[in-house]
Amino acid sequence: MLDIPRPRKVPRQARSKNTVEIILEATARVFAEHGYAGTNTNLIAEKAGISVGSLYQYFQNKDALIAALHQRHAEQMQETVEAVLSKPNEPTLAGHIGAMVRALLAAHLLEPDLHKMLELQFPYFDAPQSENEADKGIFTRVRSLLGEWRNEIVPRDLDLATWVILHIMESMVHAAVIDAPHFEMADIESSITDAVMGYLTYRP
């Protein structure tokens, strides 16, 4: 099993956290523009407006930066799911699922070239979901949603149901971004929502 490179140190103070975020924003832009082979830490540091020595305080090489981008993405998805499901104005389960799918699609479409590179070229730098606190947070939040709508859901095992619908959404959202199909995004959104709701409410 591949050892995922970790940051050299975790920022604790606001200034350090801001520096790391600037580095990761620059990394995302440089990778999207130049790809892995055309990227080096000097170029990233220049784009971030810092010295390469400052970059090395946190990340030992560009592989560590790729792993950090994966982690940043997981945390952004957790924030997206939490923000959507915290809104009280959806009167139906389908409304909650549709809003979540819509938000996940929009978040992935912000940096489509970066997501393509991360998912197609470097998926092995993404920590397993069972070991990622952000992914576990998403699971817990969606599991709670299903519990709130228990009476409308057919599958008896809500842990399994949560796992299934998260993988349906993840795989189809990634396909929408990576494969860039010639369909309207609204149609893709409704189709993903229908697939999830079909699984949750199907009665043979």
Salt bridges, closest charged atoms under 4 A:
GLU21 OE2 - ARG72 NH1 3.59
GLU25 OE2 - ARG72 NH1 3.11
GLU33 OE1 - HIS34 NE2 3.69
GLU33 OE1 - LYS47 NZ 3.94
GLU82 OE2 - ARG141 NE 3.44
GLU111 OE1 - ARG72 NH2 3.33
GLU119 OE1 - HIS174 ND1 3.95
ASP126 OD2 - HIS70 ND1 3.89
GLU133 OE2 - LYS136 NZ 2.98
ASP159 OD1 - ARG143 NE 2.96
GLU170 OE1 - HIS167 ND1 3.87
GLU189 OE2 - ARG102 NE 2.90
